[in-house]
Amino acid sequence: MTRDYMKIAIYVLFCCIFCVWFKTMFFTNSIKVHTLPKIQKLKTHKYVNEIYKLHEAFSEVKVKVKDKDKDKDKDKDKDKDKDKDKDKDKDKDKDNLMIKEPIDILEQERNCYRLHELYYNGIPDKYNIVGNKIKGIEPDSKKSLYWLRKSISYRDNPQLLHVMGTIYQNGMYNFEPDIKEASNIYKYIYNKFPYTEIALNAYDDYQSTLNEIDKINTYKWLNIQYTPKNNNHHDKIKKFLTTTNKINSGIKINSGINKINVDNFYRANVNENVNGNVNGNGNGVNVPLTLPIDDLRRNDMHNTHNSQVVSTVANSIKKIKEDTDIFIPLSHTVQDIRRLILEKPSSDRRNDACKSLDSIERNILPLSSVNMKESEVLNLIWNRINAPSHNKQCDDIKEIFYNQLADMQEHGKSVCPTGRLERLVDSLNTFDDAVSIKPTYIINEEMMNKASNIRDKIYDKVQQEQGKIIAEKYQEGTATDQEQFDNNLKKEIIDTLKLDYIDSGIVTENKFKTLTDKWIDEI
């Protein structure tokens, strides 16, 4: 009997295990197959976890405050005979607050700013191996601005105020720009924190907003559609209390125009094959099309947000323009690029590249930084890629070019025109000597290296003309005319660097002064 019961028990257990396995395999979605790949899943988990912890930290602060209030109420109910002891305790509390309060304020300010960053940046979309999109987390403009305002409320930090100004100037994800409000913020920074680096930066931005307001008013008076301004802004703000970088794209003005004649553009249908036939009928597509107004994404994770990136991109285009023969016409360029895209396997990456090409085609307004339309820049870059000097690397550059087109789409929206411009030029970065895209810190390092070389050349010249002993005295700072020599050295360095960086338009005079003042006396 016992053996029979054993057999029945084993049989029942086996049936249960089989049922669980069968249900898992055929009636539930496998987590490994249907969820995000491990890296993206971990990023999303860490992102949500960090937000949760920061919010939790604020709730703990509130609990502590409530507990303190309860203790105070209890203390009030105590006998008056303990007033002396209370006075002593208050003195001790004051001494403790003098130490703890500033630390608490800085910590809470950082936590608020970190929450602003997390909501501002979100998590970008990614592509898997086959080119299909893995969704990230969209930025949240309301929460981002709420936590930024809260961080500013602690001590009126000018750098955080500047971040707020740049958001109002350039907009962010699902947040339209407000130039007048941005102008007021920059003016406040300049007046309240004079003679500081942040004030000089704010003054430059204040002037740019005034120019922008004048343009808008002029266009309104003339009853002409306003041309959106360029993006002056970079690299999402990665570190707290570092040099403030600008955040995003150009001004988006809503337009009533939604139809553009594009007779001169070759446009492929979604179902078109590589040979140019639509649905196998061989029908041409050189016809005017209805093009919707582009839906811009204002949180660009690329390096388009640094003011110096914009100027170095413009200089790169200027050099390419001077040294490139246009042997492929614009209509053929668009046709070739669309064919390049359609040759790729069907995927989200390919669809995004097509959307980006459409966005470039439909933008008929010139970019003020280069005084060219996006389509003209596209034609210039394509001719440069196909130039004889790039014959050996042509295929590699085209692959990068294709990826850059796809990268212009983020969370279902196209990045700003300047973001697209930078990505087009960036396709040639490291491959082409004419292209050099640099953020502020790279330009600063470059200027310091040049200054060091100028100094060494002057010391060598002194050694040749006046001897080694005199040169060593100048280096040690012990020469009789040391002050005059130092002033002449600084003047030589500044004059040379001005030609390379101010006259070429890479940096403004204020920015140049801000950067060089930090190290010119130590060079």
C-alpha positions as CSV (number, residue, x, y, z in Angstrom):
1,M,0.0,0.0,0.0
2,T,2.7,2.4,0.9
3,R,4.4,1.8,-2.4
4,D,1.2,2.6,-4.2
5,Y,0.8,5.8,-2.3
6,M,4.5,6.7,-3.1
7,K,3.9,6.1,-6.8
8,I,0.7,8.2,-6.8
9,A,2.5,11.1,-4.9
10,I,5.4,11.0,-7.4
11,Y,3.0,11.0,-10.3
12,V,1.0,14.0,-8.9
13,L,4.3,15.9,-8.3
14,F,5.4,15.2,-11.9
15,C,2.1,16.4,-13.2
16,C,2.3,19.6,-11.2
17,I,5.8,20.3,-12.5
18,F,4.8,19.6,-16.1
19,C,1.7,21.9,-15.8
20,V,3.9,24.8,-14.4
21,W,6.4,24.3,-17.2
22,F,3.7,24.1,-19.9
23,K,2.0,27.3,-18.6
24,T,5.4,29.1,-18.6
25,M,6.3,28.1,-22.1
26,F,3.0,28.6,-23.9
27,F,0.7,30.8,-21.9
28,T,2.9,33.5,-20.5
29,N,5.3,36.0,-22.1
30,S,8.9,35.1,-21.5
31,I,10.6,37.9,-19.7
32,K,13.9,37.3,-21.5
33,V,12.3,37.6,-24.9
34,H,9.8,40.4,-24.4
35,T,11.5,42.9,-22.0
36,L,14.3,45.4,-22.6
37,P,17.8,44.0,-23.1
38,K,19.8,43.8,-19.9
39,I,21.8,47.0,-20.2
40,Q,18.8,49.2,-21.0
41,K,16.7,47.5,-18.3
42,L,19.4,48.2,-15.8
43,K,19.6,51.8,-16.8
44,T,15.9,52.2,-16.5
45,H,15.9,50.4,-13.1
46,K,18.8,52.6,-11.8
47,Y,17.0,55.8,-13.1
48,V,13.7,55.0,-11.4
49,N,15.5,53.8,-8.2
50,E,17.5,57.1,-8.0
51,I,14.4,59.2,-8.3
52,Y,12.7,57.1,-5.6
53,K,15.6,57.4,-3.2
54,L,15.8,61.2,-3.7
55,H,12.1,61.6,-3.1
56,E,12.4,59.4,-0.1
57,A,15.2,61.6,1.3
58,F,12.9,64.6,1.1
59,S,10.1,62.8,2.9
60,E,12.6,61.9,5.7
61,V,13.5,65.6,6.0
62,K,9.8,66.4,6.4
63,V,9.4,63.7,9.1
64,K,12.4,65.2,11.0
65,V,10.8,68.7,10.8
66,K,7.5,67.3,12.2
67,D,9.3,65.5,15.0
68,K,11.1,68.7,15.9
69,D,7.8,70.6,16.0
70,K,6.3,68.0,18.3
71,D,9.3,68.3,20.6
72,K,8.9,72.1,20.6
73,D,5.2,71.8,21.6
74,K,6.1,69.5,24.4
75,D,8.8,71.8,25.6
76,K,6.3,74.7,25.7
77,D,4.1,72.7,28.1
78,K,6.9,72.3,30.6
79,D,7.2,74.3,33.8
80,K,8.5,77.8,33.7
81,D,11.1,76.8,36.2
82,K,13.1,75.2,33.4
83,D,13.5,78.5,31.4
84,K,17.2,78.7,32.3
85,D,17.8,75.3,31.0
86,K,15.9,76.1,27.9
87,D,18.0,79.1,27.3
88,K,21.2,77.0,27.6
89,D,19.7,74.4,25.2
90,K,18.8,77.1,22.7
91,D,22.4,78.4,22.7
92,K,23.6,74.9,22.1
93,D,21.1,74.4,19.3
94,K,22.2,77.7,17.7
95,D,25.8,76.5,17.7
96,N,24.8,73.2,16.2
97,L,22.7,75.0,13.5
98,M,25.6,77.2,12.5
99,I,27.4,74.0,11.6
100,K,24.6,71.8,10.3
101,E,22.4,74.2,8.5
102,P,24.7,75.2,5.6
103,I,25.5,71.5,5.0
104,D,21.8,70.6,5.0
105,I,21.1,73.4,2.6
106,L,23.8,72.3,0.1
107,E,22.8,68.7,0.4
108,Q,19.1,69.5,-0.3
109,E,20.1,71.9,-3.1
110,R,22.1,69.1,-4.8
111,N,19.3,66.6,-4.3
112,C,16.8,69.0,-5.9
113,Y,19.1,69.7,-8.8
114,R,19.8,66.0,-9.3
115,L,16.0,65.4,-9.5
116,H,15.8,68.3,-12.0
117,E,18.6,66.6,-14.1
118,L,16.9,63.2,-14.0
119,Y,13.5,64.6,-15.1
120,Y,15.2,66.9,-17.7
121,N,17.3,64.1,-19.3
122,G,15.1,61.1,-19.1
123,I,16.7,58.0,-20.7
124,P,17.4,58.2,-24.5
125,D,16.0,55.6,-26.9
126,K,18.5,52.9,-28.0
127,Y,18.7,50.6,-31.0
128,N,19.3,46.8,-30.6
129,I,21.6,44.8,-32.9
130,V,19.0,44.5,-35.7
131,G,18.3,48.3,-35.5
132,N,14.9,48.1,-33.7
133,K,14.3,50.8,-31.1
134,I,14.4,50.2,-27.4
135,K,12.2,52.8,-25.7
136,G,13.8,54.9,-23.0
137,I,12.0,57.3,-20.6
138,E,10.7,60.7,-21.8
139,P,11.8,63.8,-20.0
140,D,9.2,65.5,-17.8
141,S,9.3,69.3,-18.2
142,K,6.9,70.1,-15.3
143,K,8.8,68.1,-12.7
144,S,12.2,69.2,-14.1
145,L,11.3,72.9,-13.7
146,Y,9.7,72.3,-10.3
147,W,12.8,70.8,-8.8
148,L,15.1,73.3,-10.4
149,R,13.0,76.2,-8.9
150,K,13.2,74.4,-5.5
151,S,17.0,74.1,-5.7
152,I,17.2,77.8,-6.5
153,S,15.0,78.7,-3.6
154,Y,17.6,77.5,-1.1
155,R,20.2,80.2,-1.7
156,D,19.6,82.0,-5.0
157,N,22.6,80.2,-6.7
158,P,23.5,82.2,-9.9
159,Q,24.6,79.1,-11.8
160,L,21.3,77.5,-11.2
161,L,19.5,80.7,-12.2
162,H,21.5,80.6,-15.4
163,V,20.4,77.1,-16.1
164,M,16.8,78.3,-15.6
165,G,17.4,81.2,-18.1
166,T,18.8,78.8,-20.7
167,I,15.7,76.6,-20.4
168,Y,13.4,79.5,-20.9
169,Q,15.5,80.8,-23.8
170,N,15.7,77.6,-25.7
171,G,12.8,75.5,-24.4
172,M,13.0,71.8,-23.4
173,Y,11.0,68.7,-24.1
174,N,7.3,69.7,-24.2
175,F,8.1,73.2,-23.0
176,E,7.9,76.2,-25.4
177,P,10.6,78.9,-25.0
178,D,9.9,82.2,-23.4
179,I,12.5,84.8,-24.5
180,K,11.2,87.6,-22.4
181,E,11.4,85.6,-19.2
182,A,14.8,84.3,-20.2
183,S,15.9,88.0,-20.7
184,N,14.7,89.0,-17.3
185,I,16.6,86.1,-15.6
186,Y,19.8,87.0,-17.4
187,K,19.4,90.6,-16.4
188,Y,18.8,89.7,-12.8
189,I,22.0,87.6,-12.7
190,Y,24.1,90.3,-14.3
191,N,22.8,93.0,-11.8
192,K,22.9,90.9,-8.7
193,F,26.3,89.1,-9.2
194,P,28.5,91.7,-11.0
195,Y,32.1,91.2,-11.9
196,T,31.8,87.4,-11.8
197,E,32.2,84.8,-14.6
198,I,28.6,83.8,-14.5
199,A,27.6,87.5,-14.9
200,L,29.7,87.9,-18.0
201,N,28.1,84.8,-19.5
202,A,24.6,86.0,-18.5
203,Y,25.4,89.4,-20.2
204,D,26.2,87.7,-23.5
205,D,23.0,85.7,-23.3
206,Y,21.0,88.8,-22.3
207,Q,22.2,90.6,-25.4
208,S,21.3,87.6,-27.6
209,T,17.8,87.6,-26.1
210,L,17.4,91.3,-26.7
211,N,18.4,90.8,-30.3
212,E,16.0,87.9,-30.6
213,I,13.1,90.0,-29.2
214,D,13.9,92.8,-31.7
215,K,13.8,90.3,-34.5
216,I,10.5,88.8,-33.4
217,N,8.9,92.3,-33.1
218,T,10.3,93.3,-36.5
219,Y,8.9,90.2,-38.2
220,K,5.5,90.7,-36.5
221,W,5.4,94.4,-37.6
222,L,6.2,93.3,-41.2
223,N,3.7,90.4,-40.9
224,I,6.3,87.9,-41.9
225,Q,6.8,84.4,-40.6
226,Y,9.6,84.4,-38.0
227,T,12.7,82.3,-38.7
228,P,13.5,80.1,-35.6
229,K,16.7,81.0,-33.9
230,N,19.7,78.7,-33.8
231,N,20.5,76.5,-30.9
232,N,23.3,77.9,-28.7
233,H,23.3,75.3,-26.1
234,H,25.2,72.0,-24.9
235,D,25.9,68.9,-23.4
236,K,23.2,68.2,-20.9
237,I,24.4,69.4,-17.6
238,K,26.2,66.4,-16.2
239,K,27.8,67.8,-13.1
240,F,26.5,70.0,-10.3
241,L,28.0,73.4,-9.9
242,T,30.4,73.2,-12.9
243,T,30.7,75.8,-15.7
244,T,27.1,76.2,-16.9
245,N,26.5,74.8,-20.3
246,K,23.5,75.7,-22.5
247,I,20.7,73.3,-22.8
248,N,19.0,73.2,-26.1
249,S,17.5,74.0,-29.4
250,G,16.3,77.0,-31.2
251,I,13.0,78.9,-30.7
252,K,10.0,77.1,-32.2
253,I,7.4,79.5,-33.5
254,N,4.1,77.9,-34.4
255,S,3.3,78.5,-38.1
256,G,0.2,78.3,-40.0
257,I,2.1,77.1,-43.1
258,N,1.9,73.4,-43.6
259,K,2.4,72.9,-47.3
260,I,5.7,73.3,-49.0
261,N,6.5,72.9,-52.7
262,V,9.4,70.5,-53.1
263,D,9.4,69.9,-56.9
264,N,13.1,69.7,-57.0
265,F,13.4,66.9,-54.3
266,Y,13.4,63.2,-55.0
267,R,11.2,61.6,-52.4
268,A,10.8,57.9,-52.0
269,N,7.6,56.2,-50.9
270,V,7.8,53.9,-47.8
271,N,7.2,50.9,-50.0
272,E,9.6,52.0,-52.7
273,N,12.4,49.6,-53.8
274,V,16.0,50.6,-54.3
275,N,15.6,51.0,-58.0
276,G,13.2,53.9,-57.5
277,N,9.9,52.1,-58.4
278,V,6.8,52.6,-56.3
279,N,4.9,49.4,-55.6
280,G,6.6,47.9,-58.6
281,N,4.8,50.2,-61.1
282,G,7.8,52.4,-61.8
283,N,5.8,55.6,-61.1
284,G,7.9,58.7,-60.5
285,V,7.7,60.7,-57.3
286,N,8.9,64.1,-58.4
287,V,5.7,65.8,-57.3
288,P,4.8,68.4,-54.7
289,L,3.9,66.9,-51.4
290,T,2.1,68.0,-48.3
291,L,4.7,68.1,-45.5
292,P,3.6,68.5,-41.8
293,I,5.4,71.0,-39.7
294,D,8.3,69.3,-37.8
295,D,7.8,68.2,-34.2
296,L,11.0,69.3,-32.5
297,R,12.6,67.7,-29.5
298,R,14.3,70.3,-27.3
299,N,16.3,68.0,-25.0
300,D,19.1,67.0,-27.3
301,M,21.6,64.6,-25.6
302,H,24.2,65.4,-28.3
303,N,27.1,67.9,-28.1
304,T,25.0,70.6,-29.9
305,H,24.3,72.5,-26.7
306,N,27.7,74.0,-26.0
307,S,28.0,77.5,-27.4
308,Q,31.5,76.8,-28.7
309,V,30.3,73.6,-30.4
310,V,28.0,75.8,-32.5
311,S,30.8,78.1,-33.5
312,T,33.3,75.3,-34.3
313,V,30.7,73.6,-36.4
314,A,30.2,76.9,-38.3
315,N,33.9,77.2,-38.8
316,S,34.1,73.6,-40.1
317,I,31.4,74.2,-42.6
318,K,33.2,77.4,-43.8
319,K,36.4,75.4,-44.4
320,I,34.6,72.6,-46.2
321,K,32.8,75.1,-48.4
322,E,36.1,76.7,-49.4
323,D,37.7,73.4,-50.3
324,T,34.9,71.3,-51.8
325,D,33.8,71.0,-55.4
326,I,30.0,70.5,-55.8
327,F,29.9,67.8,-58.5
328,I,26.6,66.1,-57.2
329,P,23.5,68.4,-57.5
330,L,21.1,68.7,-54.6
331,S,18.3,66.6,-56.3
332,H,20.8,63.7,-56.9
333,T,22.2,64.0,-53.3
334,V,18.7,63.5,-51.8
335,Q,18.1,60.6,-54.2
336,D,21.5,58.9,-53.3
337,I,20.9,59.3,-49.5
338,R,17.4,57.9,-49.7
339,R,18.7,55.0,-51.7
340,L,21.5,54.4,-49.1
341,I,18.8,54.3,-46.4
342,L,16.4,52.0,-48.3
343,E,19.3,49.5,-48.9
344,K,19.4,48.9,-45.1
345,P,17.3,46.1,-43.6
346,S,13.8,47.2,-42.5
347,S,14.1,48.5,-38.9
348,D,13.3,51.4,-36.6
349,R,16.7,52.8,-37.3
350,R,16.0,53.0,-41.0
351,N,12.6,54.6,-40.4
352,D,14.2,57.2,-38.1
353,A,16.8,58.0,-40.8
354,C,14.0,58.5,-43.3
355,K,12.2,60.8,-40.9
356,S,15.3,62.9,-40.4
357,L,15.9,63.2,-44.1
358,D,12.3,64.4,-44.4
359,S,12.9,67.0,-41.7
360,I,16.0,68.3,-43.4
361,E,14.1,68.6,-46.7
362,R,11.1,70.3,-45.3
363,N,13.0,73.0,-43.5
364,I,13.3,75.8,-46.0
365,L,14.5,78.4,-43.5
366,P,18.3,79.2,-43.4
367,L,20.4,78.5,-40.3
368,S,21.8,81.9,-39.2
369,S,25.1,80.4,-37.9
370,V,26.1,79.2,-41.4
371,N,23.7,81.3,-43.5
372,M,22.7,78.1,-45.4
373,K,19.6,75.9,-45.6
374,E,19.8,72.5,-44.1
375,S,19.4,70.9,-47.5
376,E,22.4,73.0,-48.8
377,V,24.5,71.7,-45.9
378,L,23.3,68.2,-46.6
379,N,24.5,68.6,-50.2
380,L,27.8,70.1,-49.2
381,I,28.5,67.2,-46.7
382,W,27.5,64.5,-49.2
383,N,29.8,66.0,-51.8
384,R,32.6,66.1,-49.3
385,I,32.0,62.4,-48.3
386,N,32.2,61.4,-52.0
387,A,35.2,63.6,-52.7
388,P,38.4,61.8,-54.1
389,S,40.2,62.5,-50.8
390,H,37.8,60.1,-49.0
391,N,37.8,57.3,-51.5
392,K,39.3,54.7,-49.1
393,Q,37.1,55.7,-46.1
394,C,33.9,56.5,-48.1
395,D,31.9,53.4,-47.0
396,D,32.8,53.9,-43.3
397,I,31.8,57.6,-43.4
398,K,28.5,56.7,-45.1
399,E,27.7,54.2,-42.4
400,I,28.4,56.8,-39.7
401,F,26.4,59.3,-41.8
402,Y,23.4,56.9,-41.8
403,N,23.6,56.4,-38.0
404,Q,23.8,60.1,-37.5
405,L,20.6,60.6,-39.5
406,A,18.9,58.0,-37.3
407,D,20.2,59.6,-34.1
408,M,18.4,62.8,-35.0
409,Q,15.2,61.2,-33.7
410,E,14.6,61.0,-30.0
411,H,11.5,59.9,-28.2
412,G,9.5,60.1,-31.5
413,K,10.6,63.7,-32.2
414,S,13.2,65.3,-34.4
415,V,16.0,67.2,-32.7
416,C,16.3,70.9,-33.5
417,P,17.8,72.2,-36.8
418,T,21.1,73.0,-35.2
419,G,21.2,69.5,-33.7
420,R,20.7,68.1,-37.2
421,L,23.4,70.4,-38.5
422,E,26.0,69.3,-36.0
423,R,25.3,65.6,-36.6
424,L,25.7,66.1,-40.4
425,V,29.1,67.7,-39.9
426,D,30.1,65.3,-37.2
427,S,29.9,62.5,-39.8
428,L,33.3,63.7,-41.0
429,N,34.8,64.3,-37.6
430,T,38.2,62.6,-37.3
431,F,38.1,61.7,-41.0
432,D,38.5,65.2,-42.4
433,D,41.1,67.8,-41.4
434,A,38.6,70.6,-42.1
435,V,36.2,69.4,-39.4
436,S,37.0,70.2,-35.8
437,I,34.1,70.2,-33.3
438,K,35.1,71.3,-29.8
439,P,33.2,72.2,-26.6
440,T,34.4,75.0,-24.3
441,Y,36.8,73.0,-22.1
442,I,38.7,71.7,-25.2
443,I,39.0,75.2,-26.6
444,N,40.3,76.4,-23.2
445,E,43.0,73.6,-23.1
446,E,43.9,74.4,-26.7
447,M,44.4,78.1,-25.9
448,M,46.6,77.2,-22.8
449,N,48.8,74.9,-25.0
450,K,49.2,77.6,-27.6
451,A,50.0,80.2,-24.9
452,S,52.7,77.8,-23.5
453,N,54.2,77.4,-26.9
454,I,54.3,81.2,-27.5
455,R,56.0,81.6,-24.1
456,D,58.6,79.0,-24.9
457,K,59.4,80.5,-28.2
458,I,59.9,84.0,-26.6
459,Y,62.3,82.4,-24.0
460,D,64.2,80.7,-26.8
461,K,64.5,84.0,-28.6
462,V,65.8,85.8,-25.5
463,Q,68.3,83.1,-24.9
464,Q,69.6,83.4,-28.5
465,E,69.8,87.2,-28.4
466,Q,70.8,87.9,-24.7
467,G,72.2,84.6,-23.4
468,K,71.1,81.8,-21.2
469,I,71.6,83.6,-17.9
470,I,69.2,86.4,-18.8
471,A,66.6,83.9,-20.1
472,E,66.8,81.9,-16.9
473,K,66.3,85.1,-14.8
474,Y,63.1,85.9,-16.8
475,Q,61.9,82.3,-16.2
476,E,62.6,82.6,-12.5
477,G,61.0,86.1,-12.3
478,T,64.1,87.8,-10.9
479,A,65.1,90.1,-13.8
480,T,65.3,93.8,-13.2
481,D,62.7,94.6,-15.9
482,Q,60.6,91.5,-15.1
483,E,57.3,93.4,-14.9
484,Q,57.7,94.9,-18.4
485,F,58.8,91.5,-19.8
486,D,55.7,89.8,-18.3
487,N,53.4,92.4,-19.7
488,N,54.9,92.1,-23.2
489,L,54.6,88.3,-23.0
490,K,50.9,88.5,-21.9
491,K,50.2,91.0,-24.7
492,E,51.9,88.7,-27.3
493,I,49.8,85.7,-26.1
494,I,46.5,87.6,-26.0
495,D,47.0,89.2,-29.4
496,T,47.9,85.9,-31.1
497,L,44.9,84.1,-29.4
498,K,42.5,86.8,-30.4
499,L,43.3,86.3,-34.0
500,D,42.7,82.6,-33.7
501,Y,39.6,82.6,-31.6
502,I,37.8,86.0,-31.5
503,D,38.4,87.1,-35.1
504,S,37.4,83.7,-36.4
505,G,34.2,83.8,-34.4
506,I,34.9,80.7,-32.3
507,V,34.4,82.6,-29.0
508,T,33.0,86.0,-28.0
509,E,35.2,88.7,-26.5
510,N,33.6,88.3,-23.1
511,K,34.0,84.5,-23.2
512,F,37.6,84.9,-24.3
513,K,38.4,87.2,-21.4
514,T,36.6,84.9,-18.9
515,L,38.7,81.9,-20.0
516,T,42.1,83.6,-20.3
517,D,41.8,85.6,-17.1
518,K,41.9,82.3,-15.1
519,W,45.4,81.3,-16.3
520,I,47.1,84.2,-18.0
521,D,48.9,85.4,-14.9
522,E,50.2,81.8,-14.2
523,I,51.4,81.1,-17.7
